[in-house]
Amino acid sequence: MGRNARDRQAGDGLSVSSLEAPKRRRPSWMAVGALLVGLAGLLGAYVFSVMSDTVSVTVAAHDIAPGEVLGPDDIRVVEMGRTADLRAVQAEQQDLIVGLAARGPIPAGTVLNTGLFVAADAVVPAGKVVVGAALPTGAVPTRSLAAGDEVGLIEVASGMATATGEVRPAADLGTATVWAVENNVSSESSSDRVWVSLVVDAADRVAVAQAASNETLRLVLLGAS
């Protein structure tokens, strides 16, 4: 083996050191990372505050007809912002309304509350309608008139002459069941009125509504049969 070959083998055993300076970590990247972590924490706190300020409430899953008995499939749960004025049945309170009947038409998406429903056996029967009347206090038999009371309907003489010159006499308009009562309904003519909703025969609805409009409708409390 020649000298040149031995020199090459000796050179192959030598370690080679890099002359390039070692790279240093850049503090700017560390600062950006810390900033991102901080932003993530703030975002998490915001989401938590928003979620904790909402409530799960029930809404109508579709249009509900008057008298329709509510079932679980008729209810949908949505998230809404929490507010003191919100009157709603919450998701965990569905048992309060399932099995009850709708008082009137409830459009899809309506936030549900107990006031929209009555017991299934208290819904307006077929052949009946509900007529409302704002009556002076003297037109109701008692201030303790309540839902479920049976009353007679009388159209009193108005004192106005008919086309023939005769004064129309009082008329018996049949009987009704009180659906609801609300006192102190404001009116232009008087602030002391009673709003009464009456369940009457569908055939009598026009006569009863007209008497209420003319302020000639009077109620009499009927005794138990």
Phi and psi in degrees as GROMACS dihedral restraints (atoms count N, CA, C in turn):
[ dihedral_restraints ]
;  ai    aj    ak    al  type     phi  dphi    fc
    3     4     5     6     1   -79.3    20    10
    4     5     6     7     1   171.6    20    10
    6     7     8     9     1   -66.6    20    10
    7     8     9    10     1   -37.4    20    10
    9    10    11    12     1   -64.3    20    10
   10    11    12    13     1   -38.0    20    10
   12    13    14    15     1   -67.3    20    10
   13    14    15    16     1   -41.2    20    10
   15    16    17    18     1   -65.9    20    10
   16    17    18    19     1   -35.6    20    10
   18    19    20    21     1   -65.4    20    10
   19    20    21    22     1   -38.4    20    10
   21    22    23    24     1   -66.7    20    10
   22    23    24    25     1   -39.9    20    10
   24    25    26    27     1   -65.9    20    10
   25    26    27    28     1   -39.6    20    10
   27    28    29    30     1   -64.3    20    10
   28    29    30    31     1   -38.1    20    10
   30    31    32    33     1   -67.6    20    10
   31    32    33    34     1   -30.7    20    10
   33    34    35    36     1   -67.6    20    10
   34    35    36    37     1   -24.3    20    10
   36    37    38    39     1   -83.8    20    10
   37    38    39    40     1    -8.3    20    10
   39    40    41    42     1   -78.5    20    10
   40    41    42    43     1   140.1    20    10
   42    43    44    45     1   -80.1    20    10
   43    44    45    46     1   145.6    20    10
   45    46    47    48     1  -110.9    20    10
   46    47    48    49     1   126.2    20    10
   48    49    50    51     1  -102.8    20    10
   49    50    51    52     1   139.7    20    10
   51    52    53    54     1   -76.7    20    10
   52    53    54    55     1   138.0    20    10
   54    55    56    57     1   -89.6    20    10
   55    56    57    58     1    -2.0    20    10
   57    58    59    60     1   -79.9    20    10
   58    59    60    61     1   137.5    20    10
   60    61    62    63     1   -69.3    20    10
   61    62    63    64     1   140.2    20    10
   63    64    65    66     1   -61.7    20    10
   64    65    66    67     1   145.2    20    10
   66    67    68    69     1   -77.1    20    10
   67    68    69    70     1   142.1    20    10
   69    70    71    72     1  -105.1    20    10
   70    71    72    73     1   144.5    20    10
   72    73    74    75     1   -66.7    20    10
   73    74    75    76     1   139.1    20    10
   75    76    77    78     1   -88.9    20    10
   76    77    78    79     1   120.5    20    10
   78    79    80    81     1   -59.7    20    10
   79    80    81    82     1   -27.0    20    10
   81    82    83    84     1   -63.2    20    10
   82    83    84    85     1   -38.2    20    10
   84    85    86    87     1   -66.4    20    10
   85    86    87    88     1   -36.4    20    10
   87    88    89    90     1   -65.4    20    10
   88    89    90    91     1   -37.4    20    10
   90    91    92    93     1   -67.3    20    10
   91    92    93    94     1   -40.5    20    10
   93    94    95    96     1   -63.2    20    10
   94    95    96    97     1   -41.8    20    10
   96    97    98    99     1   -61.2    20    10
   97    98    99   100     1   -43.4    20    10
   99   100   101   102     1   -63.8    20    10
  100   101   102   103     1   -37.7    20    10
  102   103   104   105     1   -63.9    20    10
  103   104   105   106     1   -42.5    20    10
  105   106   107   108     1   -63.5    20    10
  106   107   108   109     1   -40.2    20    10
  108   109   110   111     1   -62.4    20    10
  109   110   111   112     1   -41.9    20    10
  111   112   113   114     1   -63.5    20    10
  112   113   114   115     1   -43.1    20    10
  114   115   116   117     1   -63.1    20    10
  115   116   117   118     1   -39.4    20    10
  117   118   119   120     1   -62.0    20    10
  118   119   120   121     1   -38.8    20    10
  120   121   122   123     1   -64.9    20    10
  121   122   123   124     1   -42.8    20    10
  123   124   125   126     1   -64.0    20    10
  124   125   126   127     1   -40.5    20    10
  126   127   128   129     1   -63.8    20    10
  127   128   129   130     1   -41.8    20    10
  129   130   131   132     1   -62.4    20    10
  130   131   132   133     1   -40.4    20    10
  132   133   134   135     1   -65.3    20    10
  133   134   135   136     1   -39.0    20    10
  135   136   137   138     1   -64.7    20    10
  136   137   138   139     1   -46.0    20    10
  138   139   140   141     1   -61.0    20    10
  139   140   141   142     1   -40.8    20    10
  141   142   143   144     1   -63.2    20    10
  142   143   144   145     1   -42.2    20    10
  144   145   146   147     1   -65.6    20    10
  145   146   147   148     1   -37.6    20    10
  147   148   149   150     1   -67.8    20    10
  148   149   150   151     1   -45.1    20    10
  150   151   152   153     1   -64.5    20    10
  151   152   153   154     1   -36.3    20    10
  153   154   155   156     1   -76.4    20    10
  154   155   156   157     1   -10.3    20    10
  156   157   158   159     1  -103.9    20    10
  157   158   159   160     1    17.0    20    10
  159   160   161   162     1  -119.5    20    10
  160   161   162   163     1   164.2    20    10
  162   163   164   165     1  -140.0    20    10
  163   164   165   166     1   145.1    20    10
  165   166   167   168     1   -87.3    20    10
  166   167   168   169     1   119.4    20    10
  168   169   170   171     1  -123.8    20    10
  169   170   171   172     1   163.4    20    10
  171   172   173   174     1   -96.6    20    10
  172   173   174   175     1   141.1    20    10
  174   175   176   177     1  -133.2    20    10
  175   176   177   178     1   162.6    20    10
  177   178   179   180     1   -69.7    20    10
  178   179   180   181     1   126.3    20    10
  180   181   182   183     1   -73.9    20    10
  181   182   183   184     1   -19.7    20    10
  183   184   185   186     1  -160.6    20    10
  184   185   186   187     1   176.9    20    10
  186   187   188   189     1   -63.2    20    10
  187   188   189   190     1   132.3    20    10
  189   190   191   192     1  -114.1    20    10
  190   191   192   193     1   126.6    20    10
  192   193   194   195     1   -81.2    20    10
  193   194   195   196     1   154.1    20    10
  195   196   197   198     1   -56.9    20    10
  196   197   198   199     1   134.7    20    10
  198   199   200   201     1    85.5    20    10
  199   200   201   202     1    -9.5    20    10
  201   202   203   204     1   -71.0    20    10
  202   203   204   205     1   131.7    20    10
  204   205   206   207     1   -80.1    20    10
  205   206   207   208     1   128.8    20    10
  207   208   209   210     1   -78.3    20    10
  208   209   210   211     1   133.1    20    10
  210   211   212   213     1  -121.0    20    10
  211   212   213   214     1   170.2    20    10
  213   214   215   216     1   -57.8    20    10
  214   215   216   217     1   -32.7    20    10
  216   217   218   219     1   -73.9    20    10
  217   218   219   220     1   -11.5    20    10
  219   220   221   222     1   -88.9    20    10
  220   221   222   223     1     0.6    20    10
  222   223   224   225     1  -116.8    20    10
  223   224   225   226     1   139.4    20    10
  225   226   227   228     1  -127.1    20    10
  226   227   228   229     1   144.8    20    10
  228   229   230   231     1  -105.0    20    10
  229   230   231   232     1   130.7    20    10
  231   232   233   234     1  -131.7    20    10
  232   233   234   235     1   161.7    20    10
  234   235   236   237     1   -96.6    20    10
  235   236   237   238     1   133.1    20    10
  237   238   239   240     1  -133.8    20    10
  238   239   240   241     1   156.0    20    10
  240   241   242   243     1   -65.2    20    10
  241   242   243   244     1   137.5    20    10
  243   244   245   246     1   -73.4    20    10
  244   245   246   247     1   129.9    20    10
  246   247   248   249     1  -147.0    20    10
  247   248   249   250     1   148.7    20    10
  249   250   251   252     1   -66.9    20    10
  250   251   252   253     1   -24.4    20    10
  252   253   254   255     1   -87.4    20    10
  253   254   255   256     1    -3.6    20    10
  255   256   257   258     1   -75.0    20    10
  256   257   258   259     1   118.9    20    10
  258   259   260   261     1  -110.2    20    10
  259   260   261   262     1   103.4    20    10
  261   262   263   264     1  -153.0    20    10
  262   263   264   265     1   153.8    20    10
  264   265   266   267     1   -85.2    20    10
  265   266   267   268     1   119.8    20    10
  267   268   269   270     1   -76.9    20    10
  268   269   270   271     1   166.2    20    10
  270   271   272   273     1   -56.4    20    10
  271   272   273   274     1   -37.8    20    10
  273   274   275   276     1   -83.3    20    10
  274   275   276   277     1     1.1    20    10
  276   277   278   279     1  -110.1    20    10
  277   278   279   280     1    20.2    20    10
  279   280   281   282     1   -59.9    20    10
  280   281   282   283     1   -27.1    20    10
  282   283   284   285     1   -62.8    20    10
  283   284   285   286     1   -18.2    20    10
  285   286   287   288     1   -68.3    20    10
  286   287   288   289     1   -24.9    20    10
  288   289   290   291     1  -122.1    20    10
  289   290   291   292     1   -20.1    20    10
  291   292   293   294     1   -63.8    20    10
  292   293   294   295     1   129.8    20    10
  294   295   296   297     1    96.2    20    10
  295   296   297   298     1    -7.9    20    10
  297   298   299   300     1   -92.8    20    10
  298   299   300   301     1   164.5    20    10
  300   301   302   303     1  -106.7    20    10
  301   302   303   304     1   144.7    20    10
  303   304   305   306     1   -70.1    20    10
  304   305   306   307     1   132.8    20    10
  306   307   308   309     1   -67.2    20    10
  307   308   309   310     1   -34.5    20    10
  309   310   311   312     1  -153.7    20    10
  310   311   312   313     1  -173.7    20    10
  312   313   314   315     1   -65.3    20    10
  313   314   315   316     1   134.9    20    10
  315   316   317   318     1  -122.8    20    10
  316   317   318   319     1   108.4    20    10
  318   319   320   321     1   -66.5    20    10
  319   320   321   322     1   154.5    20    10
  321   322   323   324     1   -58.1    20    10
  322   323   324   325     1   139.5    20    10
  324   325   326   327     1    88.9    20    10
  325   326   327   328     1    -6.1    20    10
  327   328   329   330     1   -66.4    20    10
  328   329   330   331     1   131.9    20    10
  330   331   332   333     1   -68.8    20    10
  331   332   333   334     1   126.4    20    10
  333   334   335   336     1   -88.7    20    10
  334   335   336   337     1   141.0    20    10
  336   337   338   339     1  -141.9    20    10
  337   338   339   340     1   165.2    20    10
  339   340   341   342     1   -65.2    20    10
  340   341   342   343     1   -24.4    20    10
  342   343   344   345     1   -68.1    20    10
  343   344   345   346     1   -14.3    20    10
  345   346   347   348     1   -83.9    20    10
  346   347   348   349     1    -4.8    20    10
  348   349   350   351     1  -132.0    20    10
  349   350   351   352     1   155.7    20    10
  351   352   353   354     1  -133.1    20    10
  352   353   354   355     1   169.8    20    10
  354   355   356   357     1   -60.2    20    10
  355   356   357   358     1   145.3    20    10
  357   358   359   360     1   -57.2    20    10
  358   359   360   361     1   -32.1    20    10
  360   361   362   363     1   -84.8    20    10
  361   362   363   364     1     0.3    20    10
  363   364   365   366     1  -108.8    20    10
  364   365   366   367     1     7.8    20    10
  366   367   368   369     1   -72.9    20    10
  367   368   369   370     1   158.7    20    10
  369   370   371   372     1   -62.0    20    10
  370   371   372   373     1   121.5    20    10
  372   373   374   375     1   -68.5    20    10
  373   374   375   376     1   161.4    20    10
  375   376   377   378     1   -62.4    20    10
  376   377   378   379     1   139.5    20    10
  378   379   380   381     1    86.4    20    10
  379   380   381   382     1    -0.9    20    10
  381   382   383   384     1  -116.6    20    10
  382   383   384   385     1   157.7    20    10
  384   385   386   387     1  -137.3    20    10
  385   386   387   388     1   162.8    20    10
  387   388   389   390     1  -106.7    20    10
  388   389   390   391     1   124.0    20    10
  390   391   392   393     1  -115.2    20    10
  391   392   393   394     1   134.0    20    10
  393   394   395   396     1  -101.3    20    10
  394   395   396   397     1   147.4    20    10
  396   397   398   399     1  -147.3    20    10
  397   398   399   400     1   130.3    20    10
  399   400   401   402     1   -94.2    20    10
  400   401   402   403     1   104.2    20    10
  402   403   404   405     1  -108.3    20    10
  403   404   405   406     1   145.2    20    10
  405   406   407   408     1   -64.5    20    10
  406   407   408   409     1   153.8    20    10
  408   409   410   411     1   -57.9    20    10
  409   410   411   412     1   -29.7    20    10
  411   412   413   414     1   -73.6    20    10
  412   413   414   415     1    -9.5    20    10
  414   415   416   417     1   -89.4    20    10
  415   416   417   418     1    -7.1    20    10
  417   418   419   420     1  -110.1    20    10
  418   419   420   421     1   146.8    20    10
  420   421   422   423     1   -70.9    20    10
  421   422   423   424     1   -26.9    20    10
  423   424   425   426     1  -157.3    20    10
  424   425   426   427     1   148.3    20    10
  426   427   428   429     1   -70.3    20    10
  427   428   429   430     1   -16.3    20    10
  429   430   431   432     1   -91.6    20    10
  430   431   432   433     1    14.6    20    10
  432   433   434   435     1   -55.1    20    10
  433   434   435   436     1   135.7    20    10
  435   436   437   438     1  -139.8    20    10
  436   437   438   439     1   163.4    20    10
  438   439   440   441     1   -57.5    20    10
  439   440   441   442     1   136.2    20    10
  441   442   443   444     1    99.6    20    10
  442   443   444   445     1   -16.2    20    10
  444   445   446   447     1   -67.3    20    10
  445   446   447   448     1   142.6    20    10
  447   448   449   450     1   -94.7    20    10
  448   449   450   451     1   129.6    20    10
  450   451   452   453     1  -131.1    20    10
  451   452   453   454     1   153.5    20    10
  453   454   455   456     1   -94.1    20    10
  454   455   456   457     1   147.8    20    10
  456   457   458   459     1  -110.2    20    10
  457   458   459   460     1   123.7    20    10
  459   460   461   462     1  -126.8    20    10
  460   461   462   463     1   130.4    20    10
  462   463   464   465     1   -97.5    20    10
  463   464   465   466     1   110.0    20    10
  465   466   467   468     1   -80.1    20    10
  466   467   468   469     1   162.0    20    10
  468   469   470   471     1   -63.1    20    10
  469   470   471   472     1   134.9    20    10
  471   472   473   474     1   -85.7    20    10
  472   473   474   475     1   -15.3    20    10
  474   475   476   477     1    83.9    20    10
  475   476   477   478     1    -2.0    20    10
  477   478   479   480     1   -98.4    20    10
  478   479   480   481     1   136.8    20    10
  480   481   482   483     1   -76.7    20    10
  481   482   483   484     1   146.2    20    10
  483   484   485   486     1   -80.6    20    10
  484   485   486   487     1  -175.9    20    10
  486   487   488   489     1   -62.4    20    10
  487   488   489   490     1   -25.8    20    10
  489   490   491   492     1   -89.2    20    10
  490   491   492   493     1    -0.2    20    10
  492   493   494   495     1    91.2    20    10
  493   494   495   496     1     1.7    20    10
  495   496   497   498     1   -96.2    20    10
  496   497   498   499     1   146.7    20    10
  498   499   500   501     1   -84.0    20    10
  499   500   501   502     1   128.5    20    10
  501   502   503   504     1   -67.7    20    10
  502   503   504   505     1   126.7    20    10
  504   505   506   507     1   -77.4    20    10
  505   506   507   508     1   170.8    20    10
  507   508   509   510     1   -65.5    20    10
  508   509   510   511     1   151.7    20    10
  510   511   512   513     1  -134.8    20    10
  511   512   513   514     1   144.4    20    10
  513   514   515   516     1   -87.7    20    10
  514   515   516   517     1   118.8    20    10
  516   517   518   519     1  -100.2    20    10
  517   518   519   520     1    11.6    20    10
  519   520   521   522     1    96.6    20    10
  520   521   522   523     1  -155.4    20    10
  522   523   524   525     1  -122.7    20    10
  523   524   525   526     1   165.6    20    10
  525   526   527   528     1  -152.6    20    10
  526   527   528   529     1   163.3    20    10
  528   529   530   531     1  -110.8    20    10
  529   530   531   532     1   132.4    20    10
  531   532   533   534     1   -70.6    20    10
  532   533   534   535     1   123.5    20    10
  534   535   536   537     1   -89.7    20    10
  535   536   537   538     1   -42.5    20    10
  537   538   539   540     1  -160.1    20    10
  538   539   540   541     1   155.8    20    10
  540   541   542   543     1  -136.8    20    10
  541   542   543   544     1   135.3    20    10
  543   544   545   546     1  -137.5    20    10
  544   545   546   547     1   125.0    20    10
  546   547   548   549     1   -88.1    20    10
  547   548   549   550     1   162.8    20    10
  549   550   551   552     1    58.2    20    10
  550   551   552   553     1    50.2    20    10
  552   553   554   555     1   -82.8    20    10
  553   554   555   556     1   124.9    20    10
  555   556   557   558     1   -69.1    20    10
  556   557   558   559     1   147.6    20    10
  558   559   560   561     1  -150.4    20    10
  559   560   561   562     1   157.3    20    10
  561   562   563   564     1   -65.2    20    10
  562   563   564   565     1   -34.6    20    10
  564   565   566   567     1   -87.4    20    10
  565   566   567   568     1   -25.9    20    10
  567   568   569   570     1  -160.8    20    10
  568   569   570   571     1   143.4    20    10
  570   571   572   573     1   -95.4    20    10
  571   572   573   574     1    -2.5    20    10
  573   574   575   576     1  -111.4    20    10
  574   575   576   577     1    82.9    20    10
  576   577   578   579     1  -131.1    20    10
  577   578   579   580     1   164.7    20    10
  579   580   581   582     1  -123.5    20    10
  580   581   582   583     1   124.8    20    10
  582   583   584   585     1   -90.6    20    10
  583   584   585   586     1   120.5    20    10
  585   586   587   588     1  -122.4    20    10
  586   587   588   589     1   129.2    20    10
  588   589   590   591     1  -101.9    20    10
  589   590   591   592     1   128.4    20    10
  591   592   593   594     1  -120.6    20    10
  592   593   594   595     1   134.4    20    10
  594   595   596   597     1   -90.7    20    10
  595   596   597   598     1   113.5    20    10
  597   598   599   600     1  -125.4    20    10
  598   599   600   601     1   165.4    20    10
  600   601   602   603     1   -61.8    20    10
  601   602   603   604     1   140.4    20    10
  603   604   605   606     1   -57.3    20    10
  604   605   606   607     1   -32.7    20    10
  606   607   608   609     1   -69.0    20    10
  607   608   609   610     1   -21.2    20    10
  609   610   611   612     1   -98.2    20    10
  610   611   612   613     1     1.5    20    10
  612   613   614   615     1   -61.6    20    10
  613   614   615   616     1   -39.2    20    10
  615   616   617   618     1   -68.4    20    10
  616   617   618   619     1   -46.8    20    10
  618   619   620   621     1   -63.1    20    10
  619   620   621   622     1   -42.1    20    10
  621   622   623   624     1   -67.8    20    10
  622   623   624   625     1   -44.2    20    10
  624   625   626   627     1   -63.7    20    10
  625   626   627   628     1   -38.4    20    10
  627   628   629   630     1   -67.4    20    10
  628   629   630   631     1   -42.2    20    10
  630   631   632   633     1   -63.5    20    10
  631   632   633   634     1   -38.4    20    10
  633   634   635   636     1   -64.9    20    10
  634   635   636   637     1   -41.0    20    10
  636   637   638   639     1   -65.6    20    10
  637   638   639   640     1   -36.7    20    10
  639   640   641   642     1   -81.0    20    10
  640   641   642   643     1    -3.7    20    10
  642   643   644   645     1    60.5    20    10
  643   644   645   646     1    34.5    20    10
  645   646   647   648     1  -112.5    20    10
  646   647   648   649     1     7.0    20    10
  648   649   650   651     1   -86.2    20    10
  649   650   651   652     1   131.3    20    10
  651   652   653   654     1  -128.0    20    10
  652   653   654   655     1   145.1    20    10
  654   655   656   657     1  -110.4    20    10
  655   656   657   658     1   141.5    20    10
  657   658   659   660     1  -124.9    20    10
  658   659   660   661     1   135.8    20    10
  660   661   662   663     1   -80.2    20    10
  661   662   663   664     1   127.7    20    10
  663   664   665   666     1   -91.5    20    10
  664   665   666   667     1   144.9    20    10
  666   667   668   669     1   -77.9    20    10
  667   668   669   670     1   164.8    20    10
  669   670   671   672     1   -66.8    20    10
  670   671   672   673     1   138.0    20    10
